[in-house]
Amino acid sequence: MTALNACAGMPDGAPLLLDVPVSGTERNAVHPFDLGDGDYVEGVLDSGTDAAELRLIDRDGRPVRLLLNGTAGREVFRFVAGPGMAALRVTLRGAGGYRLALTRRIAVADQHPVLQGHLSPTIAALAETVKNGGGTEAFWQDIARRGTPLVEPLMGAPGTDRVVMTFLARGARRNVRLLGGPTSNHENLERLGRSDVWYKSFVVPSSTRLSYQIAPDVPDFPGTCRECRMAILAQLQADPLNRHPWPADAPDPYNQVSLVELSGAPLQPGLEGVWAEPAGRLITERFASRTLGNTRDVAVYAPPGVDPKGKDTVLLLLFDGPDYLDRHAPVPMMLDRLTGDGRLPPTVAVFIANPTAEARERELPANPAFAAMLADELLPWLRERMGIHSHPDRTVLAGSSYGGLAAVSAALAHPERFGNALSMSGSFWWHPADALADRPEHMAGLVALRDRRPVRFFLSAGLFETGSDGEIGILESSRHLRDVLEAKGYKVAYRDYAAGHDRFAWRGALGDGLLALFGR
């Protein structure tokens, strides 16, 4: 056994273990460690040309989680230490050796994305006013002028690319919840003393782009965790103090979100400037699948001057299609501009709807039948009805959330039809209900076990899509899938955005992905 010295006092970013070499004679080595419950750990296993398997095991040697599954070369792994986890076990499938390193540890006490105290100078000054018996009316008048959320420099860190973002609510009686902020949690705003000010401050990159809602006075009652979370929906609404409601023509604030785009937010290709009516042709028809036993709307859009039958035309198949057809995520307008100015080759988009919400939950998460429908039914239907002749290297599956998972899984299942996959915040944390407890990342496991296929990838995730309570999140699982794909020799373009699980960010990621895969 080789012990891993996980010193509790080790600062974030410092190596916990440096260059522990193991000879090829030790094919099933166990490396004990000493970590605290909830510690976040990153590490590297380099097995050269030999395939290696890495597992977390408990004190009795029983497997807890499979971290790396039989890939060769330098692999990055990550895990959150839990009760009973005691060691890492490396199983080498060859005669060579390997090096194992833990490169990062973040203790539970250092994992809070929200720094405590009054990060906002404005809130700090108001706290003093309230403490001394003053009122809040002047504060609220100032906020009405400035709009929300408050964005201020990070004190003590001039010149950095981070700022303090403070969300506010006025006059709630019991509580205020925030959804869509800079974490993946349903954050609670704090009340400032006994005043009418509720607030929550975050340190965020100056490139942040997000949409959010607030929920004042959420009902509090005995019930399951899910029932209590769902009660938030009863009060969820746009922030009345935010100056950028979306959509502006929504029937009421409960059907709106509030937008935030900081000065450093990246441009969204094809969405620059004001909105314009799409100038191409959109055709919507009903498509029936014998494989799935259902029907759905399929809309096909060709920008001006784009011939759907052209041999150089790119075919974009986009899941959750209706979400990308309105003026809030205007993919047709985006394609008009990107193809019109030559940034993209001629591109035809196919917007694939879901028959029902229940069908989406069943079909999109790595469902072989759904992938077969795309390859064996939808493509022939498009050729017959629209004259579209697809070529694998110019065909891309794209989607967000479960749709991102579907894009990757279907392309890998049918590379002879789909040579490109574009994922926006893909749900790569997902695994089948019967998956082993130590194999929570189904897609990464499949990639590791299979031979490389002729598919290119664009993956993206939001920096605010991290996991919680020991569960892996979209950010971590997307980065892990990227690492596994690259280790297998795939071409992968990857982007992180200072955003959450958010269509407001996805519409830009889609343009970035198309340009990364096909841009001129």
FIVEXDO-665275 format. One record per residue (C-alpha): chain; x, y, z; residue in one letter. Coordinates in steps of 0.5 Angstrom, whole numbers. Layout:
BEGIN
ATOM   cadena       u       v       w   residuo
ATOM        A       X       Y       Z         A
...
END
This chain:
BEGIN
ATOM   cadena       u       v       w   residuo
ATOM        A       0       0       0         M
ATOM        A       2       7      -1         T
ATOM        A      -1      12       3         A
ATOM        A      -4      19       1         L
ATOM        A      -2      24       5         N
ATOM        A      -9      29       5         A
ATOM        A      -6      34      10         C
ATOM        A     -12      38      13         A
ATOM        A      -8      44      13         G
ATOM        A      -6      44       6         M
ATOM        A      -8      50       3         P
ATOM        A     -13      50      -4         D
ATOM        A      -9      49     -10         G
ATOM        A      -3      46      -6         A
ATOM        A      -1      39      -8         P
ATOM        A      -3      34      -3         L
ATOM        A       1      28      -6         L
ATOM        A       7      29     -11         L
ATOM        A       9      24     -16         D
ATOM        A       8      17     -13         V
ATOM        A      10      12     -18         P
ATOM        A       8       5     -18         V
ATOM        A      11       0     -22         S
ATOM        A       8      -5     -26         G
ATOM        A       9     -11     -22         T
ATOM        A       3      -8     -17         E
ATOM        A      -3      -9     -21         R
ATOM        A      -8      -8     -16         N
ATOM        A      -5      -3     -11         A
ATOM        A      -9       1      -6         V
ATOM        A      -8       8      -3         H
ATOM        A     -11      10       3         P
ATOM        A     -12      17       5         F
ATOM        A     -15      21      10         D
ATOM        A     -20      26       8         L
ATOM        A     -26      30      12         G
ATOM        A     -33      29      10         D
ATOM        A     -35      33       4         G
ATOM        A     -28      35       2         D
ATOM        A     -28      36      -5         Y
ATOM        A     -22      33      -9         V
ATOM        A     -19      33     -16         E
ATOM        A     -13      28     -18         G
ATOM        A      -9      26     -24         V
ATOM        A      -8      18     -26         L
ATOM        A      -3      17     -31         D
ATOM        A      -2      10     -34         S
ATOM        A       2      11     -40         G
ATOM        A       0       7     -45         T
ATOM        A      -4       2     -41         D
ATOM        A     -11       2     -39         A
ATOM        A     -13       3     -32         A
ATOM        A     -19       3     -27         E
ATOM        A     -19       7     -21         L
ATOM        A     -24       6     -16         R
ATOM        A     -26       9      -9         L
ATOM        A     -27       4      -4         I
ATOM        A     -29       4       4         D
ATOM        A     -25       1      10         R
ATOM        A     -27      -6       8         D
ATOM        A     -25      -6       1         G
ATOM        A     -31      -5      -2         R
ATOM        A     -32      -1      -8         P
ATOM        A     -36       6      -7         V
ATOM        A     -35       9     -14         R
ATOM        A     -32       8     -20         L
ATOM        A     -28      14     -22         L
ATOM        A     -24      12     -28         L
ATOM        A     -26       6     -33         N
ATOM        A     -21       3     -37         G
ATOM        A     -18       9     -41         T
ATOM        A     -10      10     -42         A
ATOM        A      -6      16     -41         G
ATOM        A      -7      22     -37         R
ATOM        A     -14      22     -34         E
ATOM        A     -17      27     -29         V
ATOM        A     -22      25     -23         F
ATOM        A     -26      29     -18         R
ATOM        A     -30      26     -12         F
ATOM        A     -33      29      -6         V
ATOM        A     -30      25       0         A
ATOM        A     -36      22       4         G
ATOM        A     -37      17      11         P
ATOM        A     -33      11      10         G
ATOM        A     -29      13       4         M
ATOM        A     -22      10       6         A
ATOM        A     -18       9       0         A
ATOM        A     -17       9      -8         L
ATOM        A     -15       3     -12         R
ATOM        A     -12       2     -18         V
ATOM        A     -13      -4     -23         T
ATOM        A      -8      -4     -28         L
ATOM        A      -9      -8     -35         R
ATOM        A      -2      -8     -37         G
ATOM        A       5      -9     -35         A
ATOM        A       7      -2     -35         G
ATOM        A       7       3     -28         G
ATOM        A       3       9     -27         Y
ATOM        A       3      16     -23         R
ATOM        A      -2      18     -18         L
ATOM        A      -3      25     -15         A
ATOM        A      -9      29     -11         L
ATOM        A      -8      36     -14         T
ATOM        A     -13      40     -10         R
ATOM        A     -17      39      -4         R
ATOM        A     -23      44      -2         I
ATOM        A     -25      43       5         A
ATOM        A     -33      44       7         V
ATOM        A     -31      50      10         A
ATOM        A     -28      53       4         D
ATOM        A     -34      51      -1         Q
ATOM        A     -39      56       0         H
ATOM        A     -40      60      -6         P
ATOM        A     -43      66      -2         V
ATOM        A     -38      70       2         L
ATOM        A     -41      72       9         Q
ATOM        A     -42      79      12         G
ATOM        A     -43      85       8         H
ATOM        A     -40      84       1         L
ATOM        A     -44      90      -2         S
ATOM        A     -41      97       1         P
ATOM        A     -48     100       0         T
ATOM        A     -51      94       4         I
ATOM        A     -46      95       9         A
ATOM        A     -47     103      10         A
ATOM        A     -55     101      10         L
ATOM        A     -53      96      16         A
ATOM        A     -50     102      20         E
ATOM        A     -56     107      19         T
ATOM        A     -61     101      21         V
ATOM        A     -57     100      27         K
ATOM        A     -57     107      29         N
ATOM        A     -65     107      28         G
ATOM        A     -65     110      21         G
ATOM        A     -70     109      16         G
ATOM        A     -69     105       9         T
ATOM        A     -73     110       4         E
ATOM        A     -67     114       2         A
ATOM        A     -64     107       0         F
ATOM        A     -70     105      -4         W
ATOM        A     -70     111      -8         Q
ATOM        A     -63     110     -10         D
ATOM        A     -64     103     -12         I
ATOM        A     -70     105     -16         A
ATOM        A     -65     109     -20         R
ATOM        A     -60     104     -20         R
ATOM        A     -64      98     -21         G
ATOM        A     -63      91     -19         T
ATOM        A     -59      87     -18         P
ATOM        A     -53      92     -15         L
ATOM        A     -47      91     -18         V
ATOM        A     -41      94     -14         E
ATOM        A     -33      93     -14         P
ATOM        A     -30      87     -10         L
ATOM        A     -27      91      -4         M
ATOM        A     -20      89      -3         G
ATOM        A     -19      86     -10         A
ATOM        A     -18      92     -15         P
ATOM        A     -17      90     -22         G
ATOM        A     -20      83     -22         T
ATOM        A     -25      80     -26         D
ATOM        A     -30      79     -20         R
ATOM        A     -35      84     -18         V
ATOM        A     -40      83     -12         V
ATOM        A     -48      82     -14         M
ATOM        A     -53      83      -9         T
ATOM        A     -60      81     -10         F
ATOM        A     -66      85      -6         L
ATOM        A     -73      85      -4         A
ATOM        A     -77      89      -1         R
ATOM        A     -82      88       5         G
ATOM        A     -83      81       5         A
ATOM        A     -86      78      12         R
ATOM        A     -83      71      12         R
ATOM        A     -78      70       7         N
ATOM        A     -75      71       0         V
ATOM        A     -72      65      -4         R
ATOM        A     -68      67     -11         L
ATOM        A     -68      62     -17         L
ATOM        A     -63      63     -22         G
ATOM        A     -58      66     -18         G
ATOM        A     -50      65     -18         P
ATOM        A     -51      58     -15         T
ATOM        A     -55      52     -17         S
ATOM        A     -59      52     -10         N
ATOM        A     -66      56      -8         H
ATOM        A     -62      61      -4         E
ATOM        A     -65      65       2         N
ATOM        A     -65      72       2         L
ATOM        A     -63      75       9         E
ATOM        A     -67      80      12         R
ATOM        A     -63      86      15         L
ATOM        A     -65      87      22         G
ATOM        A     -72      88      23         R
ATOM        A     -72      93      16         S
ATOM        A     -76      92      10         D
ATOM        A     -69      90       6         V
ATOM        A     -68      83       4         W
ATOM        A     -61      82       1         Y
ATOM        A     -56      76      -2         K
ATOM        A     -49      78      -4         S
ATOM        A     -45      74      -9         F
ATOM        A     -38      74     -12         V
ATOM        A     -39      73     -19         V
ATOM        A     -34      74     -26         P
ATOM        A     -35      81     -29         S
ATOM        A     -37      76     -35         S
ATOM        A     -44      74     -32         T
ATOM        A     -50      73     -36         R
ATOM        A     -56      70     -33         L
ATOM        A     -64      70     -32         S
ATOM        A     -67      70     -25         Y
ATOM        A     -74      70     -21         Q
ATOM        A     -75      72     -14         I
ATOM        A     -81      68      -9         A
ATOM        A     -83      73      -3         P
ATOM        A     -87      69       3         D
ATOM        A     -86      62       0         V
ATOM        A     -91      58       4         P
ATOM        A     -88      54      10         D
ATOM        A     -91      47      12         F
ATOM        A     -90      40      14         P
ATOM        A     -88      36       8         G
ATOM        A     -83      33       4         T
ATOM        A     -77      36       1         C
ATOM        A     -80      36      -6         R
ATOM        A     -87      39      -4         E
ATOM        A     -83      45       0         C
ATOM        A     -79      46      -6         R
ATOM        A     -85      46     -11         M
ATOM        A     -89      51      -6         A
ATOM        A     -83      56      -9         I
ATOM        A     -87      56     -16         L
ATOM        A     -93      59     -13         A
ATOM        A     -89      65     -11         Q
ATOM        A     -84      65     -17         L
ATOM        A     -84      72     -21         Q
ATOM        A     -80      77     -24         A
ATOM        A     -76      82     -20         D
ATOM        A     -80      88     -20         P
ATOM        A     -74      93     -19         L
ATOM        A     -70      90     -25         N
ATOM        A     -70      94     -31         R
ATOM        A     -70      88     -36         H
ATOM        A     -76      83     -35         P
ATOM        A     -76      78     -40         W
ATOM        A     -80      77     -44         P
ATOM        A     -83      84     -44         A
ATOM        A     -90      83     -47         D
ATOM        A     -91      77     -42         A
ATOM        A     -98      77     -39         P
ATOM        A     -96      78     -32         D
ATOM        A     -89      78     -27         P
ATOM        A     -90      71     -26         Y
ATOM        A     -89      69     -33         N
ATOM        A     -83      73     -33         Q
ATOM        A     -76      73     -31         V
ATOM        A     -71      78     -30         S
ATOM        A     -64      79     -34         L
ATOM        A     -57      81     -32         V
ATOM        A     -52      82     -37         E
ATOM        A     -45      85     -34         L
ATOM        A     -40      89     -38         S
ATOM        A     -36      83     -39         G
ATOM        A     -41      78     -42         A
ATOM        A     -39      75     -48         P
ATOM        A     -42      77     -55         L
ATOM        A     -48      72     -57         Q
ATOM        A     -46      70     -65         P
ATOM        A     -52      72     -69         G
ATOM        A     -56      76     -64         L
ATOM        A     -52      82     -64         E
ATOM        A     -56      89     -65         G
ATOM        A     -64      89     -64         V
ATOM        A     -69      83     -66         W
ATOM        A     -71      82     -73         A
ATOM        A     -76      78     -76         E
ATOM        A     -73      72     -79         P
ATOM        A     -73      73     -87         A
ATOM        A     -73      65     -89         G
ATOM        A     -78      60     -90         R
ATOM        A     -81      56     -84         L
ATOM        A     -85      50     -85         I
ATOM        A     -88      46     -80         T
ATOM        A     -91      39     -80         E
ATOM        A     -93      33     -76         R
ATOM        A     -88      27     -76         F
ATOM        A     -90      20     -74         A
ATOM        A     -85      15     -71         S
ATOM        A     -87       8     -71         R
ATOM        A     -81       6     -67         T
ATOM        A     -83      11     -61         L
ATOM        A     -91      10     -62         G
ATOM        A     -92      18     -62         N
ATOM        A     -93      24     -66         T
ATOM        A     -89      31     -66         R
ATOM        A     -88      37     -69         D
ATOM        A     -82      38     -73         V
ATOM        A     -81      45     -76         A
ATOM        A     -75      46     -82         V
ATOM        A     -72      53     -83         Y
ATOM        A     -68      55     -89         A
ATOM        A     -65      62     -88         P
ATOM        A     -65      66     -95         P
ATOM        A     -61      64    -100         G
ATOM        A     -60      57     -97         V
ATOM        A     -62      51    -101         D
ATOM        A     -64      45     -96         P
ATOM        A     -62      40    -102         K
ATOM        A     -55      43    -103         G
ATOM        A     -49      38    -102         K
ATOM        A     -45      43     -97         D
ATOM        A     -51      45     -93         T
ATOM        A     -50      44     -86         V
ATOM        A     -56      40     -82         L
ATOM        A     -58      42     -75         L
ATOM        A     -62      38     -71         L
ATOM        A     -65      42     -65         L
ATOM        A     -68      38     -59         F
ATOM        A     -74      42     -55         D
ATOM        A     -75      46     -62         G
ATOM        A     -80      50     -60         P
ATOM        A     -76      53     -54         D
ATOM        A     -71      56     -60         Y
ATOM        A     -77      59     -65         L
ATOM        A     -79      65     -61         D
ATOM        A     -76      72     -60         R
ATOM        A     -73      70     -54         H
ATOM        A     -68      65     -57         A
ATOM        A     -69      67     -64         P
ATOM        A     -65      61     -67         V
ATOM        A     -68      63     -74         P
ATOM        A     -66      70     -74         M
ATOM        A     -59      68     -71         M
ATOM        A     -58      63     -77         L
ATOM        A     -60      69     -82         D
ATOM        A     -54      73     -80         R
ATOM        A     -49      68     -79         L
ATOM        A     -50      65     -86         T
ATOM        A     -52      72     -89         G
ATOM        A     -45      75     -87         D
ATOM        A     -41      68     -88         G
ATOM        A     -39      66     -81         R
ATOM        A     -43      60     -82         L
ATOM        A     -44      56     -89         P
ATOM        A     -51      55     -91         P
ATOM        A     -55      52     -85         T
ATOM        A     -62      49     -85         V
ATOM        A     -65      48     -78         A
ATOM        A     -70      42     -76         V
ATOM        A     -73      44     -69         F
ATOM        A     -76      37     -66         I
ATOM        A     -81      38     -61         A
ATOM        A     -83      33     -55         N
ATOM        A     -90      30     -56         P
ATOM        A     -91      31     -48         T
ATOM        A     -87      33     -42         A
ATOM        A     -87      26     -40         E
ATOM        A     -84      23     -47         A
ATOM        A     -79      28     -46         R
ATOM        A     -77      25     -39         E
ATOM        A     -77      18     -42         R
ATOM        A     -74      20     -49         E
ATOM        A     -68      25     -49         L
ATOM        A     -64      21     -43         P
ATOM        A     -59      17     -47         A
ATOM        A     -65      13     -50         N
ATOM        A     -63       8     -56         P
ATOM        A     -70       8     -59         A
ATOM        A     -70      15     -59         F
ATOM        A     -63      15     -63         A
ATOM        A     -66      10     -67         A
ATOM        A     -72      14     -69         M
ATOM        A     -67      20     -71         L
ATOM        A     -63      16     -75         A
ATOM        A     -68      11     -79         D
ATOM        A     -74      15     -79         E
ATOM        A     -73      22     -78         L
ATOM        A     -67      23     -83         L
ATOM        A     -71      19     -89         P
ATOM        A     -77      23     -87         W
ATOM        A     -73      30     -88         L
ATOM        A     -70      27     -95         R
ATOM        A     -77      25     -98         E
ATOM        A     -81      31     -95         R
ATOM        A     -76      36     -96         M
ATOM        A     -71      34    -101         G
ATOM        A     -65      34     -95         I
ATOM        A     -59      30     -96         H
ATOM        A     -55      29     -90         S
ATOM        A     -48      28     -89         H
ATOM        A     -45      25     -83         P
ATOM        A     -39      30     -83         D
ATOM        A     -44      36     -84         R
ATOM        A     -50      34     -79         T
ATOM        A     -50      36     -72         V
ATOM        A     -55      34     -66         L
ATOM        A     -56      40     -61         A
ATOM        A     -59      41     -55         G
ATOM        A     -59      43     -48         S
ATOM        A     -60      40     -41         S
ATOM        A     -63      33     -43         Y
ATOM        A     -63      35     -50         G
ATOM        A     -55      36     -49         G
ATOM        A     -55      29     -47         L
ATOM        A     -59      26     -52         A
ATOM        A     -54      30     -57         A
ATOM        A     -48      26     -55         V
ATOM        A     -51      19     -54         S
ATOM        A     -55      19     -60         A
ATOM        A     -49      21     -64         A
ATOM        A     -44      16     -61         L
ATOM        A     -50      11     -62         A
ATOM        A     -50      13     -70         H
ATOM        A     -44      16     -72         P
ATOM        A     -45      14     -79         E
ATOM        A     -51      19     -79         R
ATOM        A     -49      24     -74         F
ATOM        A     -42      26     -74         G
ATOM        A     -43      32     -69         N
ATOM        A     -46      33     -63         A
ATOM        A     -47      40     -59         L
ATOM        A     -49      40     -52         S
ATOM        A     -51      46     -48         M
ATOM        A     -51      44     -40         S
ATOM        A     -52      37     -42         G
ATOM        A     -55      33     -36         S
ATOM        A     -49      28     -36         F
ATOM        A     -50      27     -28         W
ATOM        A     -55      22     -31         W
ATOM        A     -55      15     -30         H
ATOM        A     -60       9     -31         P
ATOM        A     -64       7     -25         A
ATOM        A     -61       0     -25         D
ATOM        A     -54       3     -25         A
ATOM        A     -49       1     -20         L
ATOM        A     -48       6     -14         A
ATOM        A     -41       7     -16         D
ATOM        A     -42       9     -24         R
ATOM        A     -46      15     -23         P
ATOM        A     -44      18     -30         E
ATOM        A     -47      14     -35         H
ATOM        A     -44      17     -41         M
ATOM        A     -37      18     -39         A
ATOM        A     -37      11     -38         G
ATOM        A     -40       9     -44         L
ATOM        A     -35      13     -48         V
ATOM        A     -29      10     -44         A
ATOM        A     -31       3     -45         L
ATOM        A     -32       4     -53         R
ATOM        A     -27       5     -59         D
ATOM        A     -27      12     -61         R
ATOM        A     -32      14     -67         R
ATOM        A     -32      19     -72         P
ATOM        A     -36      24     -68         V
ATOM        A     -34      32     -66         R
ATOM        A     -36      35     -60         F
ATOM        A     -38      42     -57         F
ATOM        A     -39      42     -50         L
ATOM        A     -41      48     -45         S
ATOM        A     -43      49     -38         A
ATOM        A     -45      54     -33         G
ATOM        A     -40      56     -28         L
ATOM        A     -46      56     -23         F
ATOM        A     -48      49     -25         E
ATOM        A     -44      46     -19         T
ATOM        A     -47      40     -15         G
ATOM        A     -49      40      -8         S
ATOM        A     -50      36      -2         D
ATOM        A     -44      31      -5         G
ATOM        A     -48      30     -12         E
ATOM        A     -44      32     -18         I
ATOM        A     -47      37     -22         G
ATOM        A     -47      39     -29         I
ATOM        A     -41      43     -29         L
ATOM        A     -37      38     -26         E
ATOM        A     -40      32     -30         S
ATOM        A     -39      36     -37         S
ATOM        A     -32      37     -35         R
ATOM        A     -31      30     -34         H
ATOM        A     -34      28     -40         L
ATOM        A     -29      33     -44         R
ATOM        A     -23      30     -41         D
ATOM        A     -25      23     -42         V
ATOM        A     -27      24     -49         L
ATOM        A     -20      28     -50         E
ATOM        A     -17      22     -47         A
ATOM        A     -20      17     -52         K
ATOM        A     -18      22     -58         G
ATOM        A     -24      26     -60         Y
ATOM        A     -24      33     -62         K
ATOM        A     -27      37     -57         V
ATOM        A     -29      44     -56         A
ATOM        A     -31      46     -49         Y
ATOM        A     -33      53     -46         R
ATOM        A     -35      55     -39         D
ATOM        A     -40      61     -39         Y
ATOM        A     -41      65     -32         A
ATOM        A     -48      63     -32         A
ATOM        A     -53      58     -30         G
ATOM        A     -58      53     -33         H
ATOM        A     -61      58     -37         D
ATOM        A     -64      59     -44         R
ATOM        A     -61      66     -44         F
ATOM        A     -54      63     -44         A
ATOM        A     -56      57     -48         W
ATOM        A     -58      61     -54         R
ATOM        A     -51      64     -55         G
ATOM        A     -48      58     -53         A
ATOM        A     -51      55     -59         L
ATOM        A     -48      60     -64         G
ATOM        A     -41      59     -61         D
ATOM        A     -42      51     -62         G
ATOM        A     -44      52     -69         L
ATOM        A     -38      57     -70         L
ATOM        A     -33      52     -67         A
ATOM        A     -36      46     -71         L
ATOM        A     -37      49     -78         F
ATOM        A     -35      57     -77         G
ATOM        A     -31      60     -83         R
END
